[in-house]
Amino acid sequence: TTTMQILRKMGLVDEAGDWSGGAATLVQTGDQVDRGKDSLKILNLLMRLQDQAPQSGGRVLLLYGNHEVMHLQGSYDYLHKTELKEAGGKQGWQKLWEPEGDIGKRVRERFQAIALVGSTLFSHAGLLPQLAEGFGASIAGAPAPADVVEAVNLWVRSQLAGPTTQLASLGDLSEETRAEFLDGHWEDQTRSSRASFLEFLGRNTGLVVGGPGPFWVDTFGVNTDEAKVCELLSRTLAAFKAARMVVGHMPQANGRVRNRCRGRLLLADTAISEAMNGPGFNHASALEIDIESGTAVAQYLPPHRNTGLVSCGGHRAESCRECGDGPSFCHGMCTWRDDSCGLDQLSLPAEGLLVPLPEVPGAGRPADGASTWSAAAAVVVVVAVAAPTTKMARAALTSCGSWASSV
């Protein structure tokens, strides 16, 4: 599979498919399901690697994507018919995802909403500052970044613990509440006490599980107001004393990682799955972040076909104009411009993208290196560095089309 190809190229698994990444940290940013007929195989692989990695000092951090959340809620609209049939139909598939089901039990125990590795914050779709600041304010005193991460993850885990029938309506949210939340009008009434924010969320779970939450929000990719996006990003990063946020969720039309806010935001979903646009039109990729230097490198793995076509909402078109002016299935990616439209948009450089990590006062760096990557439509790798003087070498891969990284 493409996932195994990337893992091997990154040196994270051996030929037998077992962990070989040493002290690297692999971060998977969600949406492993609904990407073809091998969802369960990929989930089982990642959870097996999660068990193996600590034996050599590594970590595998698995994040919820909106599609994993959808399956916990009983929504299988994008499930491949082969997997549905092999599970014995809809009832059989739902049984797998219930709290005591083979997949549902392990996903609830192992997956999380966000992750902080060094000075980089990871989220499937992104975390709005209204939530980041609210969770921080719900903790007594001056919470450390790790405390805020834990607060978010514990709340999400508690909400997703129930059966499908209980979770089905968690994402519901009135348009009035959503607007007030995004405008900030809710803050005064919810910050009068530490518990009030969590009580507010308890009455409006859709703020986290639904559209404005870290599984669905598209603000960081679709909003074309760069100043506004960077303002929101700065507030979110400040809540975690982080320097950068990496997200997936929003496929990039040209199969390349998108860099916003001078490197502080990386949109890393390059549609690595063949299920997105068909065999030969996927863009397998990896993003490597060097903890010591704070450098992010995007590289692209073969095979890749320069078709001269635009990837547009699950189909291929000759130009972005054919995608229409409104948001497409893939969040209006054809309207993001940014040099991503045109007949040569899939002609990718071999070396990848170098983005220095901005310095943030008070943002701590771990003593040891770590590595992180996220798969599904996006893959992110942060590879451990043997010593501070170690240089990062960018592999000069053959004809591009996916991502890989090396140190």
C-alpha positions in Angstrom: 0.0 0.0 0.0 1.0 3.7 -0.3 1.2 3.9 3.5 3.7 1.0 3.7 5.7 2.5 0.9 6.0 5.8 2.7 6.8 4.1 6.0 9.6 2.1 4.4 11.0 5.1 2.5 11.1 7.0 5.8 13.0 4.2 7.5 10.2 3.7 10.0 9.4 0.1 9.2 11.5 -2.8 7.9 10.7 -5.2 5.0 8.5 -7.2 7.4 6.5 -4.2 8.3 7.8 -3.9 11.9 9.0 -0.7 13.5 12.6 0.3 12.6 12.4 4.0 13.3 14.4 4.0 16.5 13.5 7.0 18.7 11.4 8.7 16.0 7.9 9.9 16.7 5.3 9.1 14.1 2.3 11.4 14.1 -0.7 10.2 12.0 -3.1 13.1 11.5 -6.3 11.1 10.8 -8.6 10.0 8.1 -7.3 6.5 7.6 -10.8 5.2 7.0 -12.9 5.9 3.9 -9.7 5.9 1.8 -10.2 2.7 -0.1 -10.7 -1.0 0.9 -7.8 -1.3 3.3 -8.9 0.9 6.2 -8.8 -1.9 8.8 -5.4 -3.1 7.6 -3.9 0.3 7.9 -5.5 1.0 11.3 -4.2 -2.4 12.6 -0.7 -1.7 11.2 -0.5 1.7 12.9 -1.7 0.4 16.2 0.8 -2.5 16.0 3.6 0.0 15.3 2.3 2.0 18.3 3.0 -1.0 20.5 6.4 -1.7 18.9 7.9 1.8 18.8 8.4 2.3 22.6 10.7 -0.7 22.7 13.3 1.3 20.9 12.4 4.7 22.3 10.0 5.8 19.6 6.4 6.9 19.6 3.4 6.6 17.4 0.7 9.3 18.0 -2.6 8.6 16.3 -5.0 11.6 15.8 -8.7 11.5 15.1 -9.7 12.7 11.7 -13.3 13.6 10.9 -13.8 10.3 9.2 -12.8 8.2 12.3 -15.2 10.3 14.3 -17.9 9.8 11.7 -17.5 6.0 12.0 -17.8 6.2 15.8 -21.0 8.1 15.2 -22.4 5.5 12.7 -21.9 7.5 9.5 -20.5 5.3 6.8 -21.3 7.2 3.6 -17.8 7.0 2.2 -17.0 3.4 3.3 -15.6 1.2 0.5 -18.2 -1.4 -0.5 -15.6 -4.2 -0.2 -14.9 -3.4 3.5 -18.6 -3.1 4.2 -19.3 -6.5 2.6 -16.4 -8.2 4.4 -17.7 -6.9 7.7 -21.1 -8.5 7.1 -22.9 -5.3 6.1 -23.7 -2.1 8.0 -24.6 -3.9 11.2 -21.4 -5.9 11.2 -19.3 -2.7 10.5 -21.1 -0.8 13.3 -20.4 -3.6 15.7 -16.6 -3.3 14.9 -16.8 0.4 16.0 -18.8 0.1 19.1 -17.1 0.7 22.5 -16.3 -3.0 22.9 -15.8 -3.7 19.2 -12.5 -4.9 17.9 -11.7 -1.5 16.3 -13.9 0.8 18.3 -12.4 -0.2 21.6 -8.8 0.3 20.5 -9.5 3.6 18.6 -11.2 5.1 21.7 -8.2 4.1 23.9 -5.4 5.0 21.6 -6.4 8.0 19.4 -6.3 11.6 20.5 -7.5 15.0 19.2 -4.2 17.0 19.2 -0.5 16.4 19.8 2.4 18.6 20.8 5.9 17.5 19.7 8.6 19.9 20.6 7.3 23.3 19.5 5.0 21.9 16.8 1.2 21.5 17.4 -0.5 18.8 15.3 -4.3 18.6 14.6 -6.3 17.0 11.9 -8.0 20.2 10.7 -6.6 22.8 13.1 -7.6 24.2 16.5 -9.3 27.5 16.7 -8.0 29.9 19.5 -11.5 30.0 21.0 -11.1 26.4 22.0 -7.4 26.5 22.8 -7.8 29.5 25.1 -11.0 28.1 26.6 -9.4 24.8 27.6 -6.4 26.7 29.0 -8.6 28.9 31.1 -10.4 25.8 32.4 -7.2 24.7 34.2 -6.3 26.3 37.5 -3.2 28.5 37.7 -0.8 28.8 34.8 -1.1 25.6 32.9 1.9 24.1 31.0 1.3 23.4 27.3 1.2 19.7 28.1 -1.7 20.3 30.5 -3.7 22.1 27.8 -3.1 19.2 25.4 -4.2 16.7 28.0 -7.3 18.7 28.8 -8.4 18.8 25.1 -7.7 15.1 24.7 -9.4 14.0 27.9 -12.5 15.9 27.0 -12.7 14.5 23.5 -12.0 11.0 24.8 -14.8 11.3 27.4 -17.3 12.5 24.7 -16.5 9.7 22.3 -16.6 6.9 24.8 -20.3 6.1 24.3 -22.0 3.8 21.8 -23.0 4.8 18.3 -26.5 5.7 19.2 -25.3 8.1 21.9 -22.6 9.7 19.7 -24.7 10.3 16.6 -25.9 13.8 17.6 -22.7 15.0 19.2 -21.8 17.2 16.3 -25.1 19.0 16.2 -24.9 22.7 16.7 -27.3 25.6 16.2 -26.1 28.3 13.7 -26.7 31.0 16.4 -24.4 29.3 18.9 -21.8 28.6 16.3 -21.8 32.3 15.2 -21.6 33.5 18.8 -18.7 31.2 19.5 -16.7 32.2 16.5 -17.4 35.9 17.2 -16.2 35.6 20.8 -19.5 36.7 22.4 -19.6 33.6 24.6 -16.3 34.3 26.4 -17.5 36.6 29.2 -20.1 34.3 30.5 -18.0 31.1 30.3 -14.9 32.4 32.0 -16.5 33.5 35.2 -15.3 30.2 36.7 -13.0 27.4 35.6 -15.8 24.9 35.3 -18.0 27.2 33.2 -16.2 26.6 29.9 -16.5 22.8 30.2 -20.1 23.2 31.2 -20.7 25.3 28.1 -19.0 22.7 25.9 -21.1 20.0 27.6 -24.2 21.8 26.4 -22.7 22.4 23.0 -20.6 19.4 22.1 -20.8 20.3 18.4 -18.3 23.1 19.0 -15.6 20.5 19.4 -17.0 17.4 17.6 -18.7 19.4 14.9 -17.8 22.1 12.3 -15.8 24.5 14.5 -13.8 21.7 16.1 -10.4 20.2 15.3 -11.8 17.5 13.1 -13.8 19.6 10.7 -12.8 23.3 10.8 -11.5 24.5 7.4 -10.6 28.1 8.4 -6.9 27.5 8.2 -7.0 26.3 4.7 -10.0 27.9 3.0 -10.1 31.4 4.5 -8.2 33.6 2.0 -7.7 36.5 4.5 -4.1 35.8 5.4 -4.0 38.4 8.1 -7.0 37.0 9.8 -5.8 33.4 9.5 -2.4 34.3 11.0 -4.0 36.3 13.8 -6.1 33.2 14.8 -3.0 31.0 14.4 -0.9 33.2 16.7 -3.5 33.0 19.4 -3.7 29.2 19.2 0.1 28.8 19.2 0.4 31.1 22.2 -2.0 28.9 24.2 0.5 26.0 23.7 3.7 28.1 23.6 4.2 26.5 20.2 5.9 27.8 17.1 4.1 26.0 14.3 0.9 24.1 13.6 0.7 21.2 11.1 -2.7 20.1 9.8 -4.2 17.7 7.3 -7.9 17.5 6.3 -7.7 19.9 3.4 -6.1 18.3 0.3 -3.8 20.6 -1.6 -4.6 20.7 -5.3 -1.0 20.5 -6.5 0.1 17.6 -4.2 2.5 19.9 -2.3 2.6 21.0 1.3 1.2 24.6 1.6 3.1 27.1 3.8 1.1 29.9 5.4 1.9 32.6 7.9 5.7 32.5 7.1 6.1 28.9 8.0 4.0 28.8 11.2 1.2 26.9 9.5 1.8 23.9 7.2 -1.2 22.4 5.3 0.2 18.9 4.9 -2.6 17.0 3.2 -1.3 16.1 -0.3 -3.9 13.3 -1.0 -1.6 10.4 -0.7 -4.3 7.8 -1.0 -5.2 6.4 -4.5 -8.8 6.4 -3.4 -8.9 10.2 -3.6 -8.3 10.6 -7.4 -7.4 7.1 -8.7 -4.2 5.0 -9.1 -1.3 7.1 -10.4 -2.9 10.4 -9.4 -2.2 10.3 -5.7 0.6 12.3 -4.2 2.3 10.2 -1.5 4.3 12.5 0.8 6.0 13.0 4.1 6.9 16.1 6.1 10.0 15.8 8.3 10.6 18.2 11.2 14.1 18.4 12.7 13.5 19.1 16.4 17.0 20.5 17.0 17.0 23.0 14.1 13.3 23.5 13.8 13.4 22.9 10.0 10.6 21.3 8.1 11.3 19.4 4.9 8.7 18.2 2.5 9.8 15.6 -0.1 7.8 13.6 -2.7 8.0 9.9 -3.5 7.6 8.3 -6.9 5.7 7.1 -8.7 4.0 10.2 -9.9 2.3 11.1 -13.2 2.5 14.6 -14.4 -0.9 14.5 -16.1 -1.5 18.2 -16.7 -4.8 17.8 -14.9 -6.1 19.5 -11.8 -7.1 17.4 -8.8 -10.6 18.8 -8.0 -13.0 17.5 -5.4 -12.4 13.8 -6.2 -12.4 14.2 -10.0 -9.8 15.5 -12.5 -10.4 18.6 -14.6 -8.3 20.4 -17.2 -8.4 23.7 -15.2 -9.5 25.1 -11.9 -12.3 26.9 -13.7 -14.0 23.6 -14.3 -14.1 23.0 -10.5 -16.5 25.9 -10.1 -16.2 29.0 -7.9 -17.8 27.4 -4.8 -16.2 25.0 -2.3 -15.8 21.5 -3.8 -15.8 18.1 -2.1 -12.2 18.9 -1.1 -13.0 22.2 0.6 -12.7 24.4 -2.5 -9.0 23.7 -2.9 -9.2 24.8 -6.6 -9.9 28.3 -5.4 -6.9 28.5 -3.2 -4.8 29.7 -6.1 -1.3 30.0 -4.6 0.3 28.8 -7.8 -1.7 25.6 -7.5 -3.8 26.1 -10.6 -2.6 25.6 -14.2 -1.6 22.8 -16.5 1.8 22.3 -15.0 0.7 22.2 -11.3 1.7 18.6 -10.8 5.2 19.1 -11.9 6.9 18.9 -8.5 10.5 19.5 -7.4 12.6 16.6 -6.1 14.2 18.3 -3.1 11.0 19.4 -1.3 10.4 22.4 0.8 12.5 24.0 3.5 10.7 26.0 6.1 12.6 27.3 9.2 10.8 27.1 12.5 10.0 30.6 13.9 11.5 31.3 17.3 8.8 31.8 20.0 9.8 33.2 23.4 9.2 30.6 26.1 8.7 27.7 23.6 10.7 24.8 25.0 12.6 22.3 23.0 13.0 18.7 24.2 16.5 17.5 25.1 16.2 14.5 22.8 15.2 14.6 19.1 11.9 13.1 18.0 10.2 12.4 14.8 6.6 12.7 13.7 4.7 11.9 10.6 1.0 11.9 9.7 -0.6 9.7 7.1 -3.9 9.3 5.3 -4.0 12.2 3.0 -1.1 13.8 4.9 2.1 12.4 6.3 4.4 14.3 8.7 7.7 13.0 10.0 9.9 14.5 12.6 13.0 12.4 12.8 15.3 12.1 15.8 18.7 13.8 15.6 21.7 12.0 16.9 23.4 15.2 18.0 22.8 19.0 17.8 25.5 19.2 15.1 23.9 16.6 12.8 22.9 18.0 9.5 19.7 17.1 7.7 20.2 15.6 4.3 17.4 15.9 1.8 17.2 12.8 -0.4 17.4 13.6 -4.1 14.6 11.2 -5.0 13.8 10.1 -8.5 10.9 11.8 -10.3 8.7 13.3 -7.7 5.2 12.9 -6.7 5.2 11.9 -3.0 7.0 12.8 0.1 9.9 11.4 1.9 12.6 12.7 4.2 15.9 11.6 5.6 18.5 12.8 8.1 
